[in-house]
Amino acid sequence: MELYFKLTISYRDFLPYYQGLADKIEVRETQGRILWINGRHFRRFLTENGIQGYFKLVLDDKGQFVSLNRV
């Protein structure tokens, strides 16, 4: 399953996720469903400006994480 969403979060707001103090980021995908994604999956996208972009989340048939990429 492929799910798409936009995320804009500042560097400062993402720090608790980067540091492991918070774990799940809530996003709304393009079809309106709310998703909770572990913040560790976003670490590689963090810049000094935070995280901005349109993302594709891929889940397996059981709803388990497969990949997350900026598109």
Biopython code that builds the backbone (N, CA, C, O; Angstrom):
import numpy as np
from Bio.PDB.StructureBuilder import StructureBuilder

atoms = [
    (1, "MET", "N", (0.848, -1.171, 0.000)),
    (1, "MET", "CA", (0.000, 0.000, 0.000)),
    (1, "MET", "C", (0.894, 1.235, 0.000)),
    (1, "MET", "O", (1.875, 1.306, 0.741)),
    (2, "GLU", "N", (0.551, 2.189, -0.825)),
    (2, "GLU", "CA", (1.286, 3.447, -0.895)),
    (2, "GLU", "C", (0.391, 4.576, -0.403)),
    (2, "GLU", "O", (-0.753, 4.710, -0.838)),
    (3, "LEU", "N", (0.920, 5.381, 0.504)),
    (3, "LEU", "CA", (0.193, 6.510, 1.062)),
    (3, "LEU", "C", (1.038, 7.760, 0.873)),
    (3, "LEU", "O", (2.252, 7.730, 1.076)),
    (4, "TYR", "N", (0.404, 8.852, 0.489)),
    (4, "TYR", "CA", (1.114, 10.094, 0.202)),
    (4, "TYR", "C", (0.651, 11.197, 1.152)),
    (4, "TYR", "O", (-0.527, 11.285, 1.500)),
    (5, "PHE", "N", (1.601, 12.033, 1.560)),
    (5, "PHE", "CA", (1.263, 13.142, 2.449)),
    (5, "PHE", "C", (2.329, 14.222, 2.353)),
    (5, "PHE", "O", (3.455, 13.977, 1.922)),
    (6, "LYS", "N", (1.945, 15.417, 2.766)),
    (6, "LYS", "CA", (2.853, 16.553, 2.829)),
    (6, "LYS", "C", (3.223, 16.774, 4.294)),
    (6, "LYS", "O", (2.383, 16.641, 5.183)),
    (7, "LEU", "N", (4.481, 17.111, 4.531)),
    (7, "LEU", "CA", (4.930, 17.394, 5.893)),
    (7, "LEU", "C", (5.801, 18.636, 5.900)),
    (7, "LEU", "O", (6.723, 18.772, 5.097)),
    (8, "THR", "N", (5.495, 19.533, 6.814)),
    (8, "THR", "CA", (6.316, 20.711, 7.060)),
    (8, "THR", "C", (6.459, 20.827, 8.573)),
    (8, "THR", "O", (5.487, 21.058, 9.291)),
    (9, "ILE", "N", (7.696, 20.661, 9.040)),
    (9, "ILE", "CA", (7.960, 20.752, 10.472)),
    (9, "ILE", "C", (9.315, 21.430, 10.656)),
    (9, "ILE", "O", (10.279, 21.097, 9.967)),
    (10, "SER", "N", (9.386, 22.370, 11.575)),
    (10, "SER", "CA", (10.633, 23.109, 11.782)),
    (10, "SER", "C", (11.674, 22.221, 12.470)),
    (10, "SER", "O", (11.346, 21.200, 13.074)),
    (11, "TYR", "N", (12.917, 22.635, 12.361)),
    (11, "TYR", "CA", (14.012, 21.922, 13.021)),
    (11, "TYR", "C", (13.739, 21.816, 14.520)),
    (11, "TYR", "O", (13.877, 20.750, 15.119)),
    (12, "ARG", "N", (13.356, 22.928, 15.100)),
    (12, "ARG", "CA", (13.102, 22.984, 16.545)),
    (12, "ARG", "C", (11.955, 22.048, 16.950)),
    (12, "ARG", "O", (12.050, 21.348, 17.959)),
    (13, "ASP", "N", (10.880, 22.039, 16.166)),
    (13, "ASP", "CA", (9.737, 21.187, 16.488)),
    (13, "ASP", "C", (10.049, 19.706, 16.302)),
    (13, "ASP", "O", (9.438, 18.856, 16.951)),
    (14, "PHE", "N", (11.007, 19.390, 15.411)),
    (14, "PHE", "CA", (11.347, 17.991, 15.179)),
    (14, "PHE", "C", (12.357, 17.450, 16.192)),
    (14, "PHE", "O", (12.484, 16.233, 16.326)),
    (15, "LEU", "N", (13.071, 18.309, 16.902)),
    (15, "LEU", "CA", (14.118, 17.857, 17.824)),
    (15, "LEU", "C", (13.672, 16.778, 18.813)),
    (15, "LEU", "O", (14.420, 15.820, 19.010)),
    (16, "PRO", "N", (12.510, 16.873, 19.441)),
    (16, "PRO", "CA", (12.112, 15.802, 20.371)),
    (16, "PRO", "C", (12.028, 14.425, 19.697)),
    (16, "PRO", "O", (12.296, 13.406, 20.333)),
    (17, "TYR", "N", (11.658, 14.397, 18.420)),
    (17, "TYR", "CA", (11.597, 13.129, 17.685)),
    (17, "TYR", "C", (13.008, 12.646, 17.359)),
    (17, "TYR", "O", (13.305, 11.455, 17.446)),
    (18, "TYR", "N", (13.859, 13.576, 16.986)),
    (18, "TYR", "CA", (15.243, 13.240, 16.654)),
    (18, "TYR", "C", (15.978, 12.691, 17.874)),
    (18, "TYR", "O", (16.783, 11.765, 17.774)),
    (19, "GLN", "N", (15.679, 13.283, 19.020)),
    (19, "GLN", "CA", (16.342, 12.884, 20.260)),
    (19, "GLN", "C", (15.698, 11.659, 20.906)),
    (19, "GLN", "O", (16.215, 11.144, 21.897)),
    (20, "GLY", "N", (14.590, 11.192, 20.366)),
    (20, "GLY", "CA", (13.918, 10.026, 20.918)),
    (20, "GLY", "C", (13.016, 10.337, 22.103)),
    (20, "GLY", "O", (12.558, 9.421, 22.786)),
    (21, "LEU", "N", (12.755, 11.608, 22.356)),
    (21, "LEU", "CA", (11.891, 12.007, 23.466)),
    (21, "LEU", "C", (10.413, 11.886, 23.102)),
    (21, "LEU", "O", (9.558, 11.735, 23.975)),
    (22, "ALA", "N", (10.128, 11.952, 21.821)),
    (22, "ALA", "CA", (8.771, 11.748, 21.298)),
    (22, "ALA", "C", (8.901, 10.730, 20.182)),
    (22, "ALA", "O", (9.961, 10.612, 19.568)),
    (23, "ASP", "N", (7.825, 9.989, 19.913)),
    (23, "ASP", "CA", (8.015, 8.954, 18.892)),
    (23, "ASP", "C", (7.137, 9.081, 17.654)),
    (23, "ASP", "O", (7.661, 8.932, 16.550)),
    (24, "LYS", "N", (5.877, 9.339, 17.757)),
    (24, "LYS", "CA", (4.991, 9.298, 16.593)),
    (24, "LYS", "C", (4.647, 10.700, 16.083)),
    (24, "LYS", "O", (4.284, 11.591, 16.852)),
    (25, "ILE", "N", (4.772, 10.865, 14.769)),
    (25, "ILE", "CA", (4.374, 12.099, 14.103)),
    (25, "ILE", "C", (3.025, 11.847, 13.438)),
    (25, "ILE", "O", (2.847, 10.849, 12.739)),
    (26, "GLU", "N", (2.088, 12.745, 13.657)),
    (26, "GLU", "CA", (0.759, 12.607, 13.049)),
    (26, "GLU", "C", (0.711, 13.398, 11.754)),
    (26, "GLU", "O", (1.037, 14.585, 11.721)),
    (27, "VAL", "N", (0.299, 12.722, 10.686)),
    (27, "VAL", "CA", (0.131, 13.373, 9.383)),
    (27, "VAL", "C", (-1.214, 12.952, 8.798)),
    (27, "VAL", "O", (-1.780, 11.927, 9.178)),
    (28, "ARG", "N", (-1.709, 13.754, 7.874)),
    (28, "ARG", "CA", (-2.945, 13.407, 7.167)),
    (28, "ARG", "C", (-2.575, 13.139, 5.712)),
    (28, "ARG", "O", (-2.048, 14.010, 5.019)),
    (29, "GLU", "N", (-2.861, 11.913, 5.260)),
    (29, "GLU", "CA", (-2.517, 11.559, 3.887)),
    (29, "GLU", "C", (-3.546, 12.131, 2.925)),
    (29, "GLU", "O", (-4.600, 12.614, 3.340)),
    (30, "THR", "N", (-3.228, 12.073, 1.634)),
    (30, "THR", "CA", (-4.037, 12.759, 0.622)),
    (30, "THR", "C", (-5.493, 12.315, 0.577)),
    (30, "THR", "O", (-6.347, 13.081, 0.131)),
    (31, "GLN", "N", (-5.802, 11.104, 1.026)),
    (31, "GLN", "CA", (-7.187, 10.611, 1.034)),
    (31, "GLN", "C", (-7.917, 10.972, 2.339)),
    (31, "GLN", "O", (-9.079, 10.609, 2.526)),
    (32, "GLY", "N", (-7.229, 11.688, 3.235)),
    (32, "GLY", "CA", (-7.846, 12.165, 4.461)),
    (32, "GLY", "C", (-7.617, 11.313, 5.696)),
    (32, "GLY", "O", (-8.010, 11.705, 6.795)),
    (33, "ARG", "N", (-6.993, 10.162, 5.539)),
    (33, "ARG", "CA", (-6.727, 9.308, 6.700)),
    (33, "ARG", "C", (-5.598, 9.889, 7.539)),
    (33, "ARG", "O", (-4.642, 10.453, 7.007)),
    (34, "ILE", "N", (-5.717, 9.746, 8.848)),
    (34, "ILE", "CA", (-4.670, 10.195, 9.757)),
    (34, "ILE", "C", (-3.708, 9.032, 9.983)),
    (34, "ILE", "O", (-4.121, 7.908, 10.267)),
    (35, "LEU", "N", (-2.422, 9.328, 9.851)),
    (35, "LEU", "CA", (-1.376, 8.330, 10.051)),
    (35, "LEU", "C", (-0.485, 8.761, 11.201)),
    (35, "LEU", "O", (-0.255, 9.955, 11.396)),
    (36, "TRP", "N", (0.015, 7.804, 11.960)),
    (36, "TRP", "CA", (0.996, 8.061, 13.000)),
    (36, "TRP", "C", (2.250, 7.286, 12.614)),
    (36, "TRP", "O", (2.253, 6.056, 12.585)),
    (37, "ILE", "N", (3.313, 8.026, 12.318)),
    (37, "ILE", "CA", (4.544, 7.428, 11.806)),
    (37, "ILE", "C", (5.661, 7.697, 12.800)),
    (37, "ILE", "O", (5.807, 8.817, 13.291)),
    (38, "ASN", "N", (6.440, 6.685, 13.094)),
    (38, "ASN", "CA", (7.544, 6.845, 14.030)),
    (38, "ASN", "C", (8.519, 7.899, 13.498)),
    (38, "ASN", "O", (8.936, 7.848, 12.341)),
    (39, "GLY", "N", (8.867, 8.836, 14.347)),
    (39, "GLY", "CA", (9.744, 9.940, 13.969)),
    (39, "GLY", "C", (11.111, 9.501, 13.480)),
    (39, "GLY", "O", (11.743, 10.226, 12.712)),
    (40, "ARG", "N", (11.584, 8.344, 13.897)),
    (40, "ARG", "CA", (12.918, 7.897, 13.475)),
    (40, "ARG", "C", (13.001, 7.731, 11.963)),
    (40, "ARG", "O", (14.085, 7.832, 11.388)),
    (41, "HIS", "N", (11.864, 7.478, 11.311)),
    (41, "HIS", "CA", (11.868, 7.306, 9.868)),
    (41, "HIS", "C", (12.120, 8.617, 9.120)),
    (41, "HIS", "O", (12.460, 8.603, 7.937)),
    (42, "PHE", "N", (11.954, 9.747, 9.809)),
    (42, "PHE", "CA", (12.139, 11.053, 9.179)),
    (42, "PHE", "C", (13.523, 11.642, 9.415)),
    (42, "PHE", "O", (13.857, 12.658, 8.804)),
    (43, "ARG", "N", (14.330, 11.053, 10.266)),
    (43, "ARG", "CA", (15.625, 11.644, 10.643)),
    (43, "ARG", "C", (16.494, 11.968, 9.442)),
    (43, "ARG", "O", (17.145, 13.013, 9.420)),
    (44, "ARG", "N", (16.521, 11.109, 8.457)),
    (44, "ARG", "CA", (17.404, 11.347, 7.305)),
    (44, "ARG", "C", (16.963, 12.522, 6.442)),
    (44, "ARG", "O", (17.729, 12.981, 5.594)),
    (45, "PHE", "N", (15.745, 13.018, 6.639)),
    (45, "PHE", "CA", (15.247, 14.151, 5.874)),
    (45, "PHE", "C", (15.451, 15.486, 6.590)),
    (45, "PHE", "O", (15.138, 16.539, 6.035)),
    (46, "LEU", "N", (15.970, 15.453, 7.810)),
    (46, "LEU", "CA", (16.120, 16.661, 8.616)),
    (46, "LEU", "C", (17.264, 17.532, 8.104)),
    (46, "LEU", "O", (18.378, 17.052, 7.895)),
    (47, "THR", "N", (16.978, 18.809, 7.907)),
    (47, "THR", "CA", (17.991, 19.800, 7.546)),
    (47, "THR", "C", (17.913, 20.920, 8.575)),
    (47, "THR", "O", (17.093, 20.872, 9.492)),
    (48, "GLU", "N", (18.750, 21.908, 8.425)),
    (48, "GLU", "CA", (18.718, 23.044, 9.353)),
    (48, "GLU", "C", (17.402, 23.801, 9.263)),
    (48, "GLU", "O", (17.063, 24.563, 10.168)),
    (49, "ASN", "N", (16.655, 23.599, 8.178)),
    (49, "ASN", "CA", (15.345, 24.234, 8.000)),
    (49, "ASN", "C", (14.199, 23.348, 8.471)),
    (49, "ASN", "O", (13.035, 23.735, 8.372)),
    (50, "GLY", "N", (14.519, 22.168, 8.982)),
    (50, "GLY", "CA", (13.489, 21.244, 9.419)),
    (50, "GLY", "C", (13.242, 20.194, 8.345)),
    (50, "GLY", "O", (14.166, 19.771, 7.651)),
    (51, "ILE", "N", (11.988, 19.780, 8.217)),
    (51, "ILE", "CA", (11.603, 18.796, 7.208)),
    (51, "ILE", "C", (10.435, 19.371, 6.429)),
    (51, "ILE", "O", (9.405, 19.724, 7.004)),
    (52, "GLN", "N", (10.600, 19.463, 5.123)),
    (52, "GLN", "CA", (9.527, 19.928, 4.259)),
    (52, "GLN", "C", (9.489, 19.027, 3.039)),
    (52, "GLN", "O", (10.529, 18.626, 2.517)),
    (53, "GLY", "N", (8.288, 18.712, 2.589)),
    (53, "GLY", "CA", (8.172, 17.969, 1.351)),
    (53, "GLY", "C", (6.933, 17.111, 1.275)),
    (53, "GLY", "O", (6.106, 17.063, 2.186)),
    (54, "TYR", "N", (6.844, 16.438, 0.149)),
    (54, "TYR", "CA", (5.759, 15.513, -0.142)),
    (54, "TYR", "C", (6.366, 14.118, -0.063)),
    (54, "TYR", "O", (7.395, 13.857, -0.686)),
    (55, "PHE", "N", (5.744, 13.223, 0.694)),
    (55, "PHE", "CA", (6.323, 11.925, 0.998)),
    (55, "PHE", "C", (5.420, 10.775, 0.563)),
    (55, "PHE", "O", (4.200, 10.908, 0.468)),
    (56, "LYS", "N", (6.069, 9.643, 0.304)),
    (56, "LYS", "CA", (5.358, 8.401, 0.004)),
    (56, "LYS", "C", (5.749, 7.383, 1.062)),
    (56, "LYS", "O", (6.925, 7.060, 1.226)),
    (57, "LEU", "N", (4.745, 6.878, 1.780)),
    (57, "LEU", "CA", (4.921, 5.828, 2.776)),
    (57, "LEU", "C", (4.447, 4.522, 2.154)),
    (57, "LEU", "O", (3.331, 4.445, 1.641)),
    (58, "VAL", "N", (5.284, 3.503, 2.198)),
    (58, "VAL", "CA", (4.916, 2.192, 1.668)),
    (58, "VAL", "C", (4.768, 1.230, 2.847)),
    (58, "VAL", "O", (5.653, 1.114, 3.694)),
    (59, "LEU", "N", (3.613, 0.539, 2.875)),
    (59, "LEU", "CA", (3.323, -0.460, 3.900)),
    (59, "LEU", "C", (3.133, -1.818, 3.232)),
    (59, "LEU", "O", (2.718, -1.897, 2.076)),
    (60, "ASP", "N", (3.439, -2.883, 3.964)),
    (60, "ASP", "CA", (3.210, -4.218, 3.409)),
    (60, "ASP", "C", (1.741, -4.601, 3.584)),
    (60, "ASP", "O", (0.937, -3.796, 4.053)),
    (61, "ASP", "N", (1.400, -5.824, 3.209)),
    (61, "ASP", "CA", (0.011, -6.287, 3.276)),
    (61, "ASP", "C", (-0.546, -6.331, 4.691)),
    (61, "ASP", "O", (-1.761, -6.348, 4.883)),
    (62, "LYS", "N", (0.339, -6.351, 5.682)),
    (62, "LYS", "CA", (-0.086, -6.387, 7.085)),
    (62, "LYS", "C", (-0.078, -5.006, 7.721)),
    (62, "LYS", "O", (-0.329, -4.866, 8.918)),
    (63, "GLY", "N", (0.211, -3.983, 6.918)),
    (63, "GLY", "CA", (0.224, -2.622, 7.429)),
    (63, "GLY", "C", (1.523, -2.242, 8.106)),
    (63, "GLY", "O", (1.577, -1.236, 8.813)),
    (64, "GLN", "N", (2.568, -3.025, 7.904)),
    (64, "GLN", "CA", (3.870, -2.748, 8.519)),
    (64, "GLN", "C", (4.715, -1.869, 7.599)),
    (64, "GLN", "O", (4.614, -1.952, 6.375)),
    (65, "PHE", "N", (5.543, -1.031, 8.204)),
    (65, "PHE", "CA", (6.425, -0.129, 7.490)),
    (65, "PHE", "C", (7.355, -0.869, 6.534)),
    (65, "PHE", "O", (7.971, -1.871, 6.899)),
    (66, "VAL", "N", (7.449, -0.358, 5.298)),
    (66, "VAL", "CA", (8.403, -0.867, 4.327)),
    (66, "VAL", "C", (9.412, 0.222, 3.979)),
    (66, "VAL", "O", (10.621, -0.001, 4.042)),
    (67, "SER", "N", (8.903, 1.416, 3.606)),
    (67, "SER", "CA", (9.821, 2.515, 3.254)),
    (67, "SER", "C", (9.106, 3.855, 3.332)),
    (67, "SER", "O", (7.879, 3.948, 3.332)),
    (68, "LEU", "N", (9.944, 4.893, 3.398)),
    (68, "LEU", "CA", (9.465, 6.270, 3.385)),
    (68, "LEU", "C", (10.418, 7.063, 2.507)),
    (68, "LEU", "O", (11.627, 7.067, 2.737)),
    (69, "ASN", "N", (9.870, 7.736, 1.499)),
    (69, "ASN", "CA", (10.692, 8.507, 0.587)),
    (69, "ASN", "C", (10.041, 9.833, 0.268)),
    (69, "ASN", "O", (8.817, 9.960, 0.249)),
    (70, "ARG", "N", (10.890, 10.823, 0.017)),
    (70, "ARG", "CA", (10.384, 12.111, -0.459)),
    (70, "ARG", "C", (10.166, 11.975, -1.966)),
    (70, "ARG", "O", (11.016, 11.431, -2.671)),
    (71, "VAL", "N", (9.043, 12.462, -2.451)),
    (71, "VAL", "CA", (8.741, 12.356, -3.884)),
    (71, "VAL", "C", (8.622, 13.725, -4.525)),
    (71, "VAL", "O", (8.371, 13.825, -5.726)),
]
sb = StructureBuilder()
sb.init_structure("model")
sb.init_model(0)
sb.init_chain("A")
sb.init_seg("    ")
for serial, (resi, resn, name, xyz) in enumerate(atoms, 1):
    if name == "N":
        sb.init_residue(resn, " ", resi, " ")
    sb.init_atom(name, np.array(xyz, "f"), 0.0, 1.0, " ", f" {name:<3s}", serial, name[0])
structure = sb.get_structure()
